[in-house]
Amino acid sequence: MLAAQRKPSASMAMAERVRQMRERGREVISFAMGDTHVSPAPQIVDGITRAMQSGQTHYSSARGLLELRRAICEHYYHAKYQDDQILVVPGVKQGIYYVLQSLAPKRVCVLEPAWLGYKATANLLNVPVVSNDQTQPGWVDRLRRETFDVLIVCTPNNPDGKVFEASETEQLISICAAKEAWLISDEIYSVYDYSQKWHSLSEFDYKRTIVCNGLSKSHALTGLRIGWIASHHRDLVDACFEAQQHIATCVSTPVQYGVLDMVRPDFAELRATVKQYEANRQAICQRFPRLAPYAPDGALYFFVPASLFGERDGTALAEKLLDEAGIAVVPGEAYGENFSGFIRMSFSVSEATLQTGLNQLTPFLIQ
Ligand SMILES: Cc1ncc(COP(=O)(O)O)c(C=O)c1O
């Protein structure tokens, strides 16, 4: 299939439209992007600058700096992985590409609503994808009956923020074990856990688990492209390492040095951002009590039915909000075919932007 025939990322397509509207002088508030509104912590900016100034600008090992992999093992996984079980990659997106390419699965299963990157990546590799709607009763039994050799999960989930209970994770693992299937766990939103129940799938002893995480969302580094994959299967990590050698060579060396002392899920600036988004989530519930039942366990989004705005179709609603309210959201169809009646609204914005946006949305919500 030619690239032009593939479906573009819905959130990126919306971001492009917002950019064009702004260029034409129209004011638009974007609740479309999965990006933080803050800048990276000064220690990271200083660290990258220092690395540049001291000439740490050359190729690094394709696995990533050893000190960085050690820091990831220690700060994210209580040293459950060894440094050679981690590969530093240019973002989770590319990490998942390496994993799927290396596993060469017959069929991938995703739990919808799901981030559209999983299907897109599988499509690039011509791997068939089957989806399971996890909002419908009986989804676990349906998953058990489904045929797949890779299951991709995301917790907290994009777009609906769902965080798995430990009992659900155990069920997923037992289903995968019975099929000898690989389990890819995308944990990119792990620090945004308002439910206080998030756990990494690395805490469970299933050897075919591949955990993916990174600094895009937690450290405000979406444009710097740094993340990692971790797995007890050294052969898989080695296969991904080989792919990386040929595709990217390595993650930007100054960025790797720059984040060395900050690669942890807990520091003052990060805590402040999480607190801000928790307050935003709360403010939306208070302002629009009809959205409160959709308050996410985690991540950065409300995923809500268009019917709350008097529309049946999420795409029609997104168009209307953009044209009439100057608010950009992402239509739900991007997250699975059962979700065309939904929209995703990001709340990773400043308090002032949130308040202005909510004012503009007020006339469109059914009270
Ligand atoms: C669930 C999920 N995984 C991965 C990514 C991409 O992460 P990265 O910037 O590390 O490639 C996104 C970005 O929106 C996401 O929502």
The ligand as a Gaussian input file, in Angstrom:
#p B3LYP/6-31G(d) Opt

LIG

0 1
 C       -0.639000       5.436000      24.101000
 C        0.505000       6.103000      23.451000
 N        1.627000       5.413000      23.261000
 C        2.693000       5.973000      22.657000
 C        2.653000       7.285000      22.231000
 C        3.873000       7.853000      21.562000
 O        4.882000       8.008000      22.494000
 P        6.339000       8.496000      22.064000
 O        6.320000       9.975000      21.966000
 O        7.213000       7.987000      23.175000
 O        6.659000       7.852000      20.758000
 C        1.500000       8.036000      22.400000
 C        1.439000       9.424000      21.908000
 O        0.426000      10.051000      21.816000
 C        0.402000       7.440000      23.047000
 O       -0.731000       8.114000      23.254000

